[in-house]
Amino acid sequence: MAEEVLLFGVWGSPFSRRVEMALKLKGVEYKYMEEDITNKSPALLKYNPIHKKIPVLVHNGKPIAESQVILEYIDETWQGYSLLPKDPYQRAVARFWAKFIDDKCLQPVFKACWGEEKDREKAAEEATELLKFLEEELKEKRFFGGESIGMVDIVASIIAFWLGVFEEASGVKLLTTEKFPKLCNWAHEFVSNGVIKENLPPRDKLIAYFRNRFGGANASK
C-alpha cells in the first residue's frame, strides 16, 4: 500500500510552514491541505478534536498534532536527513531551545509589535533580553544545529523570517545587526537556503495580512 502523508496548514503560519520545511529536507512526499481558520474543515476537527488547530500531519490515517511533536515524529519516522542530533544530551539541548523559542520568545515579540501601547516598551525589552540568549547559544556555529539546519533552526524560522515581517508591518525594530550580529547572520543564511526559501510564504502578502489584521498604527512615519 502506498504511503499517505497529509498536512493540514495555513499558508502564512510559521507553525505549518516549519512542518513543510522538515518534510522537504527529509524528501518526504505529501499532500497539502489549506485550511480556513475562520471556517475549519470537518477533516481538521476530526483529526485534531482537542486543539482544533493547524498544523496536523496525518500519516497513513494516523494524526499527529502540535508542530514540535510533528517535527520529532518526522525525524524518527523517515531516514536520511537528521533534524535532531544522535547524541542524547545534544538532542535534549535542541529540544530545550526549540521549546524556549515557542514558550518564552513568541509572546513578548508579538506584544512588542501589536500589544497595548502601554505594554509595548516593556515587551520589547523582554524580547530583547530573550533574543540575547539565542545570540549567545549560536556562538560561532553556522546554524543552531551546527553545520546543517536542524530542528532548532526550523522552529526559529519565526525569528529568521516572520519577525522581519512583524517589524515591517508594525514599525517596531527588535532584531538589529548592532545588537544581534550572529543572529542576523544566521537568519540571512537560513532563509537563503534553497529548501527553506522555497517553503517561505510571499513576504509582501504576509506583511499586508498582518497590517490588515492588526493595523499599522505603530509604523514609523
FIKOLZA-1660 file (N, C-alpha, C; in steps of 0.1 Angstrom, whole numbers, plus 5000, padded with zeros to 4 digits):
% residues 221
   i   px   py   pz ch aa at
   1 5008 4988 5000  A  M  N
   1 5000 5000 5000  A  M CA
   1 5009 5012 5000  A  M  C
   2 5005 5022 4991  A  A  N
   2 5013 5034 4991  A  A CA
   2 5012 5042 5003  A  A  C
   3 5023 5049 5007  A  E  N
   3 5023 5057 5019  A  E CA
   3 5015 5070 5017  A  E  C
   4 5007 5073 5027  A  E  N
   4 4999 5086 5025  A  E CA
   4 5003 5095 5036  A  E  C
   5 5007 5107 5032  A  V  N
   5 5011 5118 5041  A  V CA
   5 5003 5130 5038  A  V  C
   6 4995 5135 5047  A  L  N
   6 4987 5147 5045  A  L CA
   6 4991 5158 5056  A  L  C
   7 4992 5170 5051  A  L  N
   7 4995 5181 5061  A  L CA
   7 4984 5192 5060  A  L  C
   8 4977 5194 5071  A  F  N
   8 4967 5205 5072  A  F CA
   8 4974 5217 5077  A  F  C
   9 4974 5228 5070  A  G  N
   9 4981 5240 5074  A  G CA
   9 4974 5253 5069  A  G  C
  10 4980 5264 5071  A  V  N
  10 4976 5277 5067  A  V CA
  10 4988 5284 5060  A  V  C
  11 4986 5290 5049  A  W  N
  11 4997 5295 5040  A  W CA
  11 5007 5304 5048  A  W  C
  12 5002 5312 5057  A  G  N
  12 5011 5322 5063  A  G CA
  12 5016 5317 5077  A  G  C
  13 5012 5306 5082  A  S  N
  13 5015 5301 5095  A  S CA
  13 5030 5296 5096  A  S  C
  14 5037 5302 5106  A  P  N
  14 5051 5297 5108  A  P CA
  14 5051 5282 5113  A  P  C
  15 5040 5278 5119  A  F  N
  15 5039 5265 5125  A  F CA
  15 5037 5254 5115  A  F  C
  16 5028 5257 5105  A  S  N
  16 5026 5247 5095  A  S CA
  16 5038 5247 5085  A  S  C
  17 5043 5259 5083  A  R  N
  17 5055 5261 5073  A  R CA
  17 5067 5253 5079  A  R  C
  18 5069 5253 5092  A  R  N
  18 5080 5246 5097  A  R CA
  18 5079 5231 5095  A  R  C
  19 5067 5225 5095  A  V  N
  19 5065 5211 5091  A  V CA
  19 5068 5209 5077  A  V  C
  20 5064 5218 5068  A  E  N
  20 5068 5216 5054  A  E CA
  20 5083 5216 5052  A  E  C
  21 5090 5225 5059  A  M  N
  21 5104 5226 5058  A  M CA
  21 5110 5212 5061  A  M  C
  22 5106 5206 5072  A  A  N
  22 5111 5194 5077  A  A CA
  22 5108 5183 5067  A  A  C
  23 5096 5182 5061  A  L  N
  23 5092 5172 5052  A  L CA
  23 5101 5173 5039  A  L  C
  24 5103 5186 5035  A  K  N
  24 5111 5188 5023  A  K CA
  24 5126 5184 5025  A  K  C
  25 5131 5188 5037  A  L  N
  25 5145 5184 5040  A  L CA
  25 5147 5169 5040  A  L  C
  26 5136 5162 5045  A  K  N
  26 5137 5147 5045  A  K CA
  26 5134 5141 5032  A  K  C
  27 5128 5149 5023  A  G  N
  27 5125 5143 5010  A  G CA
  27 5112 5135 5010  A  G  C
  28 5103 5138 5019  A  V  N
  28 5090 5131 5020  A  V CA
  28 5080 5137 5012  A  V  C
  29 5073 5129 5003  A  E  N
  29 5062 5134 4995  A  E CA
  29 5049 5135 5004  A  E  C
  30 5042 5146 5002  A  Y  N
  30 5030 5148 5010  A  Y CA
  30 5019 5156 5002  A  Y  C
  31 5007 5155 5007  A  K  N
  31 4996 5163 5001  A  K CA
  31 4993 5174 5011  A  K  C
  32 4993 5187 5006  A  Y  N
  32 4990 5198 5015  A  Y CA
  32 4975 5202 5014  A  Y  C
  33 4969 5204 5026  A  M  N
  33 4955 5208 5027  A  M CA
  33 4954 5222 5033  A  M  C
  34 4951 5232 5025  A  E  N
  34 4950 5246 5031  A  E CA
  34 4937 5247 5039  A  E  C
  35 4938 5252 5051  A  E  N
  35 4927 5254 5060  A  E CA
  35 4923 5269 5060  A  E  C
  36 4910 5271 5063  A  D  N
  36 4905 5284 5065  A  D CA
  36 4902 5285 5080  A  D  C
  37 4910 5293 5088  A  I  N
  37 4909 5292 5102  A  I CA
  37 4896 5298 5107  A  I  C
  38 4889 5305 5099  A  T  N
  38 4876 5311 5103  A  T CA
  38 4865 5301 5100  A  T  C
  39 4868 5290 5092  A  N  N
  39 4858 5280 5088  A  N CA
  39 4865 5267 5087  A  N  C
  40 4868 5261 5098  A  K  N
  40 4877 5249 5099  A  K CA
  40 4869 5237 5092  A  K  C
  41 4877 5229 5085  A  S  N
  41 4871 5218 5078  A  S CA
  41 4867 5207 5088  A  S  C
  42 4857 5199 5084  A  P  N
  42 4854 5187 5092  A  P CA
  42 4866 5178 5094  A  P  C
  43 4875 5177 5084  A  A  N
  43 4886 5168 5085  A  A CA
  43 4896 5173 5096  A  A  C
  44 4898 5186 5096  A  L  N
  44 4907 5191 5107  A  L CA
  44 4901 5189 5121  A  L  C
  45 4889 5191 5122  A  L  N
  45 4882 5189 5135  A  L CA
  45 4882 5174 5139  A  L  C
  46 4882 5166 5129  A  K  N
  46 4882 5151 5131  A  K CA
  46 4896 5147 5136  A  K  C
  47 4906 5152 5129  A  Y  N
  47 4920 5148 5132  A  Y CA
  47 4926 5155 5144  A  Y  C
  48 4921 5167 5148  A  N  N
  48 4926 5174 5160  A  N CA
  48 4914 5179 5168  A  N  C
  49 4906 5170 5174  A  P  N
  49 4894 5174 5181  A  P CA
  49 4897 5182 5194  A  P  C
  50 4909 5181 5199  A  I  N
  50 4912 5187 5212  A  I CA
  50 4916 5202 5210  A  I  C
  51 4926 5204 5202  A  H  N
  51 4930 5218 5200  A  H CA
  51 4923 5225 5188  A  H  C
  52 4919 5217 5178  A  K  N
  52 4912 5222 5167  A  K CA
  52 4920 5233 5159  A  K  C
  53 4933 5230 5159  A  K  N
  53 4943 5239 5152  A  K CA
  53 4952 5232 5142  A  K  C
  54 4957 5240 5133  A  I  N
  54 4968 5235 5125  A  I CA
  54 4981 5238 5132  A  I  C
  55 4992 5231 5128  A  P  N
  55 4992 5220 5118  A  P CA
  55 4988 5207 5123  A  P  C
  56 4984 5198 5114  A  V  N
  56 4981 5184 5117  A  V CA
  56 4987 5176 5106  A  V  C
  57 4996 5166 5110  A  L  N
  57 5001 5157 5100  A  L CA
  57 4994 5144 5101  A  L  C
  58 4989 5139 5090  A  V  N
  58 4982 5126 5090  A  V CA
  58 4991 5116 5082  A  V  C
  59 4996 5106 5089  A  H  N
  59 5004 5096 5082  A  H CA
  59 4997 5082 5082  A  H  C
  60 4994 5078 5070  A  N  N
  60 4986 5066 5069  A  N CA
  60 4974 5065 5078  A  N  C
  61 4967 5076 5078  A  G  N
  61 4954 5077 5086  A  G CA
  61 4956 5080 5101  A  G  C
  62 4969 5081 5105  A  K  N
  62 4971 5084 5120  A  K CA
  62 4975 5099 5121  A  K  C
  63 4968 5107 5129  A  P  N
  63 4970 5121 5130  A  P CA
  63 4981 5124 5141  A  P  C
  64 4989 5134 5139  A  I  N
  64 4998 5140 5149  A  I CA
  64 4996 5155 5149  A  I  C
  65 4994 5160 5161  A  A  N
  65 4992 5175 5162  A  A CA
  65 5004 5181 5169  A  A  C
  66 5004 5194 5169  A  E  N
  66 5015 5203 5175  A  E CA
  66 5028 5202 5167  A  E  C
  67 5032 5214 5163  A  S  N
  67 5043 5214 5153  A  S CA
  67 5056 5207 5158  A  S  C
  68 5060 5210 5170  A  Q  N
  68 5073 5204 5175  A  Q CA
  68 5072 5189 5177  A  Q  C
  69 5060 5184 5181  A  V  N
  69 5058 5170 5182  A  V CA
  69 5058 5164 5168  A  V  C
  70 5053 5171 5158  A  I  N
  70 5053 5166 5144  A  I CA
  70 5067 5165 5139  A  I  C
  71 5075 5176 5142  A  L  N
  71 5089 5176 5137  A  L CA
  71 5097 5164 5143  A  L  C
  72 5095 5161 5155  A  E  N
  72 5102 5149 5161  A  E CA
  72 5097 5136 5155  A  E  C
  73 5084 5135 5152  A  Y  N
  73 5078 5124 5146  A  Y CA
  73 5085 5122 5132  A  Y  C
  74 5085 5133 5124  A  I  N
  74 5091 5132 5111  A  I CA
  74 5106 5127 5112  A  I  C
  75 5113 5132 5121  A  D  N
  75 5127 5128 5122  A  D CA
  75 5129 5113 5126  A  D  C
  76 5120 5108 5134  A  E  N
  76 5121 5095 5139  A  E CA
  76 5115 5085 5129  A  E  C
  77 5106 5089 5120  A  T  N
  77 5099 5081 5111  A  T CA
  77 5106 5079 5098  A  T  C
  78 5112 5089 5092  A  W  N
  78 5119 5089 5079  A  W CA
  78 5134 5090 5081  A  W  C
  79 5141 5081 5074  A  Q  N
  79 5155 5081 5074  A  Q CA
  79 5161 5092 5065  A  Q  C
  80 5174 5093 5065  A  G  N
  80 5181 5103 5057  A  G CA
  80 5185 5116 5065  A  G  C
  81 5181 5127 5061  A  Y  N
  81 5185 5140 5067  A  Y CA
  81 5180 5140 5082  A  Y  C
  82 5189 5143 5091  A  S  N
  82 5186 5143 5105  A  S CA
  82 5183 5158 5110  A  S  C
  83 5171 5159 5117  A  L  N
  83 5167 5171 5123  A  L CA
  83 5173 5173 5137  A  L  C
  84 5175 5162 5144  A  L  N
  84 5180 5162 5157  A  L CA
  84 5193 5155 5158  A  L  C
  85 5202 5159 5167  A  P  N
  85 5215 5152 5168  A  P CA
  85 5213 5137 5173  A  P  C
  86 5222 5129 5171  A  K  N
  86 5221 5115 5176  A  K CA
  86 5224 5114 5191  A  K  C
  87 5234 5122 5195  A  D  N
  87 5238 5122 5209  A  D CA
  87 5226 5126 5218  A  D  C
  88 5223 5118 5229  A  P  N
  88 5211 5121 5237  A  P CA
  88 5211 5134 5244  A  P  C
  89 5223 5138 5248  A  Y  N
  89 5224 5151 5255  A  Y CA
  89 5222 5163 5245  A  Y  C
  90 5228 5162 5233  A  Q  N
  90 5226 5172 5223  A  Q CA
  90 5211 5173 5219  A  Q  C
  91 5205 5161 5218  A  R  N
  91 5191 5161 5215  A  R CA
  91 5183 5168 5225  A  R  C
  92 5186 5166 5238  A  A  N
  92 5179 5173 5249  A  A CA
  92 5181 5188 5248  A  A  C
  93 5193 5192 5245  A  V  N
  93 5196 5206 5244  A  V CA
  93 5188 5212 5232  A  V  C
  94 5188 5205 5221  A  A  N
  94 5180 5210 5210  A  A CA
  94 5165 5212 5214  A  A  C
  95 5160 5202 5221  A  R  N
  95 5146 5203 5225  A  R CA
  95 5143 5215 5234  A  R  C
  96 5153 5217 5243  A  F  N
  96 5152 5228 5252  A  F CA
  96 5151 5242 5245  A  F  C
  97 5160 5244 5235  A  W  N
  97 5160 5256 5228  A  W CA
  97 5147 5258 5219  A  W  C
  98 5143 5247 5213  A  A  N
  98 5131 5248 5205  A  A CA
  98 5119 5252 5214  A  A  C
  99 5118 5246 5226  A  K  N
  99 5107 5249 5235  A  K CA
  99 5109 5264 5240  A  K  C
 100 5121 5268 5242  A  F  N
 100 5124 5281 5247  A  F CA
 100 5118 5292 5237  A  F  C
 101 5121 5289 5224  A  I  N
 101 5116 5298 5214  A  I CA
 101 5101 5300 5214  A  I  C
 102 5094 5288 5214  A  D  N
 102 5079 5289 5213  A  D CA
 102 5073 5293 5227  A  D  C
 103 5078 5289 5238  A  D  N
 103 5072 5291 5251  A  D CA
 103 5076 5305 5257  A  D  C
 104 5088 5310 5254  A  K  N
 104 5093 5322 5260  A  K CA
 104 5094 5334 5251  A  K  C
 105 5098 5332 5238  A  C  N
 105 5101 5343 5229  A  C CA
 105 5089 5349 5222  A  C  C
 106 5080 5340 5218  A  L  N
 106 5069 5345 5208  A  L CA
 106 5060 5355 5214  A  L  C
 107 5055 5353 5226  A  Q  N
 107 5046 5363 5232  A  Q CA
 107 5051 5377 5234  A  Q  C
 108 5063 5378 5240  A  P  N
 108 5069 5392 5241  A  P CA
 108 5072 5399 5227  A  P  C
 109 5076 5391 5218  A  V  N
 109 5079 5396 5204  A  V CA
 109 5066 5401 5198  A  V  C
 110 5055 5393 5199  A  F  N
 110 5042 5398 5194  A  F CA
 110 5037 5410 5201  A  F  C
 111 5038 5410 5215  A  K  N
 111 5033 5421 5223  A  K CA
 111 5041 5434 5219  A  K  C
 112 5054 5432 5217  A  A  N
 112 5062 5444 5213  A  A CA
 112 5057 5451 5200  A  A  C
 113 5052 5442 5191  A  C  N
 113 5047 5447 5178  A  C CA
 113 5032 5452 5179  A  C  C
 114 5024 5444 5185  A  W  N
 114 5010 5447 5185  A  W CA
 114 5002 5447 5198  A  W  C
 115 5010 5448 5209  A  G  N
 115 5003 5448 5222  A  G CA
 115 4997 5461 5225  A  G  C
 116 4991 5463 5237  A  E  N
 116 4986 5476 5241  A  E CA
 116 4998 5485 5242  A  E  C
 117 4995 5498 5238  A  E  N
 117 5006 5507 5237  A  E CA
 117 5014 5508 5250  A  E  C
 118 5007 5508 5261  A  K  N
 118 5014 5509 5274  A  K CA
 118 5023 5497 5277  A  K  C
 119 5021 5486 5270  A  D  N
 119 5029 5473 5273  A  D CA
 119 5040 5471 5263  A  D  C
 120 5040 5479 5252  A  R  N
 120 5049 5476 5241  A  R CA
 120 5064 5478 5245  A  R  C
 121 5067 5488 5252  A  E  N
 121 5081 5491 5256  A  E CA
 121 5087 5480 5265  A  E  C
 122 5079 5476 5275  A  K  N
 122 5083 5465 5284  A  K CA
 122 5084 5452 5276  A  K  C
 123 5075 5449 5267  A  A  N
 123 5076 5437 5259  A  A CA
 123 5088 5437 5250  A  A  C
 124 5091 5449 5245  A  A  N
 124 5103 5450 5236  A  A CA
 124 5116 5447 5244  A  A  C
 125 5117 5452 5256  A  E  N
 125 5128 5450 5265  A  E CA
 125 5129 5435 5268  A  E  C
 126 5118 5429 5271  A  E  N
 126 5118 5414 5275  A  E CA
 126 5122 5406 5262  A  E  C
 127 5117 5410 5251  A  A  N
 127 5120 5402 5239  A  A CA
 127 5135 5404 5236  A  A  C
 128 5141 5416 5238  A  T  N
 128 5155 5418 5235  A  T CA
 128 5164 5409 5244  A  T  C
 129 5160 5408 5257  A  E  N
 129 5167 5400 5267  A  E CA
 129 5167 5385 5263  A  E  C
 130 5155 5381 5258  A  L  N
 130 5154 5367 5254  A  L CA
 130 5162 5364 5241  A  L  C
 131 5162 5373 5232  A  L  N
 131 5169 5371 5220  A  L CA
 131 5184 5370 5222  A  L  C
 132 5189 5377 5233  A  K  N
 132 5203 5376 5237  A  K CA
 132 5207 5362 5240  A  K  C
 133 5198 5354 5246  A  F  N
 133 5201 5340 5249  A  F CA
 133 5204 5333 5236  A  F  C
 134 5196 5335 5226  A  L  N
 134 5198 5328 5213  A  L CA
 134 5211 5333 5206  A  L  C
 135 5214 5346 5207  A  E  N
 135 5226 5351 5202  A  E CA
 135 5238 5344 5208  A  E  C
 136 5238 5342 5221  A  E  N
 136 5248 5335 5228  A  E CA
 136 5249 5321 5225  A  E  C
 137 5238 5314 5223  A  E  N
 137 5237 5300 5220  A  E CA
 137 5243 5297 5206  A  E  C
 138 5242 5306 5197  A  L  N
 138 5248 5304 5184  A  L CA
 138 5263 5303 5184  A  L  C
 139 5269 5310 5194  A  K  N
 139 5284 5310 5195  A  K CA
 139 5290 5313 5181  A  K  C
 140 5298 5304 5176  A  E  N
 140 5304 5306 5163  A  E CA
 140 5299 5296 5153  A  E  C
 141 5287 5290 5156  A  K  N
 141 5281 5280 5148  A  K CA
 141 5274 5286 5136  A  K  C
 142 5274 5279 5125  A  R  N
 142 5267 5283 5113  A  R CA
 142 5252 5283 5115  A  R  C
 143 5247 5272 5121  A  F  N
 143 5233 5270 5124  A  F CA
 143 5232 5266 5139  A  F  C
 144 5220 5266 5144  A  F  N
 144 5219 5262 5158  A  F CA
 144 5223 5247 5159  A  F  C
 145 5220 5240 5148  A  G  N
 145 5223 5225 5147  A  G CA
 145 5237 5222 5143  A  G  C
 146 5246 5233 5142  A  G  N
 146 5260 5231 5137  A  G CA
 146 5262 5235 5123  A  G  C
 147 5266 5226 5115  A  E  N
 147 5269 5229 5101  A  E CA
 147 5257 5227 5092  A  E  C
 148 5246 5221 5097  A  S  N
 148 5234 5219 5089  A  S CA
 148 5222 5223 5096  A  S  C
 149 5211 5226 5089  A  I  N
 149 5199 5231 5095  A  I CA
 149 5192 5219 5103  A  I  C
 150 5189 5222 5115  A  G  N
 150 5182 5212 5124  A  G CA
 150 5169 5217 5129  A  G  C
 151 5164 5210 5139  A  M  N
 151 5151 5213 5144  A  M CA
 151 5150 5227 5150  A  M  C
 152 5160 5231 5158  A  V  N
 152 5160 5244 5164  A  V CA
 152 5160 5255 5154  A  V  C
 153 5167 5254 5143  A  D  N
 153 5167 5264 5132  A  D CA
 153 5153 5265 5126  A  D  C
 154 5147 5253 5124  A  I  N
 154 5134 5253 5118  A  I CA
 154 5123 5260 5127  A  I  C
 155 5124 5257 5140  A  V  N
 155 5115 5263 5149  A  V CA
 155 5118 5278 5150  A  V  C
 156 5131 5282 5149  A  A  N
 156 5135 5296 5149  A  A CA
 156 5132 5303 5136  A  A  C
 157 5127 5296 5126  A  S  N
 157 5123 5303 5114  A  S CA
 157 5114 5315 5117  A  S  C
 158 5106 5314 5128  A  I  N
 158 5097 5325 5131  A  I CA
 158 5105 5338 5134  A  I  C
 159 5118 5336 5139  A  I  N
 159 5127 5348 5141  A  I CA
 159 5134 5351 5128  A  I  C
 160 5138 5341 5121  A  A  N
 160 5146 5344 5109  A  A CA
 160 5138 5351 5098  A  A  C
 161 5125 5348 5097  A  F  N
 161 5117 5353 5086  A  F CA
 161 5105 5361 5091  A  F  C
 162 5097 5355 5100  A  W  N
 162 5084 5361 5104  A  W CA
 162 5087 5374 5112  A  W  C
 163 5097 5374 5120  A  L  N
 163 5100 5386 5129  A  L CA
 163 5102 5398 5120  A  L  C
 164 5109 5396 5109  A  G  N
 164 5112 5407 5099  A  G CA
 164 5098 5412 5094  A  G  C
 165 5089 5403 5091  A  V  N
 165 5076 5407 5086  A  V CA
 165 5068 5415 5097  A  V  C
 166 5069 5410 5109  A  F  N
 166 5062 5417 5121  A  F CA
 166 5068 5431 5122  A  F  C
 167 5081 5432 5121  A  E  N
 167 5088 5445 5122  A  E CA
 167 5083 5455 5111  A  E  C
 168 5083 5450 5099  A  E  N
 168 5079 5459 5088  A  E CA
 168 5065 5463 5089  A  E  C
 169 5056 5453 5093  A  A  N
 169 5042 5456 5093  A  A CA
 169 5038 5466 5105  A  A  C
 170 5046 5465 5116  A  S  N
 170 5042 5473 5128  A  S CA
 170 5051 5485 5130  A  S  C
 171 5063 5485 5124  A  G  N
 171 5072 5497 5126  A  G CA
 171 5081 5495 5137  A  G  C
 172 5080 5484 5145  A  V  N
 172 5089 5481 5156  A  V CA
 172 5101 5474 5151  A  V  C
 173 5113 5478 5157  A  K  N
 173 5126 5471 5153  A  K CA
 173 5132 5464 5165  A  K  C
 174 5133 5451 5164  A  L  N
 174 5139 5443 5175  A  L CA
 174 5152 5437 5172  A  L  C
 175 5153 5431 5160  A  L  N
 175 5165 5424 5155  A  L CA
 175 5174 5432 5147  A  L  C
 176 5184 5438 5153  A  T  N
 176 5193 5446 5145  A  T CA
 176 5207 5440 5145  A  T  C
 177 5215 5443 5135  A  T  N
 177 5229 5438 5134  A  T CA
 177 5238 5443 5145  A  T  C
 178 5234 5455 5150  A  E  N
 178 5242 5461 5161  A  E CA
 178 5241 5453 5173  A  E  C
 179 5229 5449 5177  A  K  N
 179 5226 5442 5189  A  K CA
 179 5228 5427 5187  A  K  C
 180 5225 5422 5175  A  F  N
 180 5225 5407 5173  A  F CA
 180 5232 5403 5160  A  F  C
 181 5245 5406 5159  A  P  N
 181 5252 5402 5147  A  P CA
 181 5251 5388 5143  A  P  C
 182 5253 5379 5153  A  K  N
 182 5253 5364 5150  A  K CA
 182 5239 5360 5146  A  K  C
 183 5229 5364 5153  A  L  N
 183 5215 5360 5150  A  L CA
 183 5211 5366 5136  A  L  C
 184 5215 5378 5132  A  C  N
 184 5212 5383 5119  A  C CA
 184 5219 5376 5108  A  C  C
 185 5232 5372 5110  A  N  N
 185 5239 5364 5100  A  N CA
 185 5233 5350 5099  A  N  C
 186 5229 5344 5110  A  W  N
 186 5223 5331 5109  A  W CA
 186 5209 5332 5101  A  W  C
 187 5201 5343 5105  A  A  N
 187 5188 5344 5098  A  A CA
 187 5190 5345 5083  A  A  C
 188 5200 5353 5079  A  H  N
 188 5202 5355 5064  A  H CA
 188 5206 5342 5058  A  H  C
 189 5215 5334 5064  A  E  N
 189 5220 5322 5058  A  E CA
 189 5208 5312 5058  A  E  C
 190 5200 5312 5069  A  F  N
 190 5189 5302 5070  A  F CA
 190 5179 5304 5058  A  F  C
 191 5174 5317 5057  A  V  N
 191 5164 5320 5047  A  V CA
 191 5170 5319 5032  A  V  C
 192 5183 5319 5031  A  S  N
 192 5189 5318 5018  A  S CA
 192 5191 5303 5013  A  S  C
 193 5189 5294 5023  A  N  N
 193 5190 5280 5019  A  N CA
 193 5179 5277 5009  A  N  C
 194 5182 5269 4999  A  G  N
 194 5172 5267 4988  A  G CA
 194 5160 5260 4992  A  G  C
 195 5160 5250 5001  A  V  N
 195 5148 5243 5005  A  V CA
 195 5140 5252 5014  A  V  C
 196 5146 5260 5023  A  I  N
 196 5139 5269 5032  A  I CA
 196 5132 5280 5024  A  I  C
 197 5140 5286 5014  A  K  N
 197 5135 5297 5006  A  K CA
 197 5122 5293 4998  A  K  C
 198 5122 5281 4993  A  E  N
 198 5111 5276 4986  A  E CA
 198 5098 5274 4994  A  E  C
 199 5100 5273 5007  A  N  N
 199 5089 5270 5016  A  N CA
 199 5085 5281 5025  A  N  C
 200 5089 5293 5022  A  L  N
 200 5085 5305 5029  A  L CA
 200 5073 5312 5021  A  L  C
 201 5064 5318 5029  A  P  N
 201 5053 5324 5022  A  P CA
 201 5057 5337 5016  A  P  C
 202 5049 5342 5006  A  P  N
 202 5053 5355 5000  A  P CA
 202 5053 5366 5010  A  P  C
 203 5065 5373 5011  A  R  N
 203 5067 5383 5022  A  R CA
 203 5057 5395 5021  A  R  C
 204 5055 5400 5009  A  D  N
 204 5046 5412 5007  A  D CA
 204 5032 5408 5011  A  D  C
 205 5028 5396 5007  A  K  N
 205 5014 5392 5010  A  K CA
 205 5013 5390 5026  A  K  C
 206 5023 5385 5032  A  L  N
 206 5022 5383 5047  A  L CA
 206 5022 5397 5054  A  L  C
 207 5030 5406 5049  A  I  N
 207 5031 5420 5055  A  I CA
 207 5017 5426 5054  A  I  C
 208 5011 5425 5043  A  A  N
 208 4997 5431 5040  A  A CA
 208 4987 5424 5050  A  A  C
 209 4989 5411 5051  A  Y  N
 209 4979 5404 5060  A  Y CA
 209 4980 5409 5074  A  Y  C
 210 4992 5410 5080  A  F  N
 210 4994 5415 5094  A  F CA
 210 4989 5429 5095  A  F  C
 211 4992 5438 5085  A  R  N
 211 4988 5452 5086  A  R CA
 211 4973 5452 5086  A  R  C
 212 4966 5444 5078  A  N  N
 212 4952 5444 5077  A  N CA
 212 4945 5439 5090  A  N  C
 213 4952 5429 5095  A  R  N
 213 4946 5422 5107  A  R CA
 213 4948 5430 5120  A  R  C
 214 4961 5435 5122  A  F  N
 214 4964 5442 5134  A  F CA
 214 4966 5457 5133  A  F  C
 215 4967 5462 5121  A  G  N
 215 4968 5476 5119  A  G CA
 215 4983 5480 5119  A  G  C
 216 4985 5491 5113  A  G  N
 216 4999 5497 5112  A  G CA
 216 5001 5509 5120  A  G  C
 217 4994 5510 5131  A  A  N
 217 4994 5522 5139  A  A CA
 217 5008 5525 5145  A  A  C
 218 5016 5514 5147  A  N  N
 218 5029 5516 5153  A  N CA
 218 5039 5520 5142  A  N  C
 219 5036 5519 5130  A  A  N
 219 5045 5521 5119  A  A CA
 219 5051 5535 5120  A  A  C
 220 5064 5535 5117  A  S  N
 220 5071 5548 5117  A  S CA
 220 5067 5556 5105  A  S  C
 221 5066 5569 5106  A  K  N
 221 5062 5577 5095  A  K CA
 221 5073 5581 5086  A  K  C
% end
